[in-house]
Amino acid sequence: MNKIYASAHAALQGVVQDGQLMAVGGFGLCGIPEALIDALRDSAVKNLTVISNNAGVDGFGLGKLLETRQIKKMISSYVGENKEFERQYLAGELQLDFTPQGTLAEKLRAGGAGIPAFFTKTGVGTMVADGKELREFDGETYVMERSLVPDVSLVKAHRADKSGNLQFRLTARNFNPAAAMAGKVCIVEVEEVVETGDMVPDQVHLPGIYVHRIVLNAKPEKRIEKRTITERTGV
């Protein structure tokens, strides 16, 4: 089965549509499927609910989809670097399911493992638990969280073989494997494609059974975050 597609646009064709639940890999600016996000913007699909740890930054990553108003709801754990996100949310134009980071990761992992829900202590006694089932185990209160099974997952990996086996590089591994496992359809953007068998078993971080489509993006932008310090006169 050929999983390689000629472009990001071709990889999304026939898969993405209005109103879908999508997972997008990445953590901050690391491990973002840049080409797939651009192709999703160009597809003009709308009313998306997007699961992602971050909401991108202005003009990059998911920030591009916020600018084009293609996202109606974000399921995220950190949204502090995007002024357009802030504007839309405070204006009531964007919905937000604010989720603790570990809970978000487990929602995706459990979804990929076929587990419909799980109990966690995180969020008990806060607004995170509002409207959710609480249960006591061994004298401790836990909140039930539903798992996430997105219609489509957009993922970034370093290398893939033609069977879809994936290798991630360093911290770009972050949310990408969990997002890939959870999606009903998983589309992966990679920097290198090799023949099946060229990767030794220890290099395979996620087996190809989870991967449906692959697109090569050999030269991604790969932005990095840099610390900036305000200069003060006389210091």
Secondary structure as GFF3:
##gff-version 3
##sequence-region A 1 235
A	DSSP	beta_strand	4	5	.	.	.	ID=ss1
A	DSSP	alpha_helix	8	12	.	.	.	ID=ss2
A	DSSP	beta_strand	21	24	.	.	.	ID=ss3
A	DSSP	alpha_helix	34	43	.	.	.	ID=ss4
A	DSSP	beta_strand	48	51	.	.	.	ID=ss5
A	DSSP	alpha_helix	63	67	.	.	.	ID=ss6
A	DSSP	beta_strand	71	76	.	.	.	ID=ss7
A	DSSP	alpha_helix	83	90	.	.	.	ID=ss8
A	DSSP	beta_strand	95	98	.	.	.	ID=ss9
A	DSSP	alpha_helix	101	113	.	.	.	ID=ss10
A	DSSP	beta_strand	117	120	.	.	.	ID=ss11
A	DSSP	three_ten_helix	127	129	.	.	.	ID=ss12
A	DSSP	beta_strand	134	137	.	.	.	ID=ss13
A	DSSP	beta_strand	140	146	.	.	.	ID=ss14
A	DSSP	beta_strand	152	161	.	.	.	ID=ss15
A	DSSP	beta_strand	166	167	.	.	.	ID=ss16
A	DSSP	three_ten_helix	170	173	.	.	.	ID=ss17
A	DSSP	alpha_helix	176	182	.	.	.	ID=ss18
A	DSSP	beta_strand	185	194	.	.	.	ID=ss19
A	DSSP	three_ten_helix	201	203	.	.	.	ID=ss20
A	DSSP	three_ten_helix	208	210	.	.	.	ID=ss21
A	DSSP	beta_strand	213	216	.	.	.	ID=ss22
###
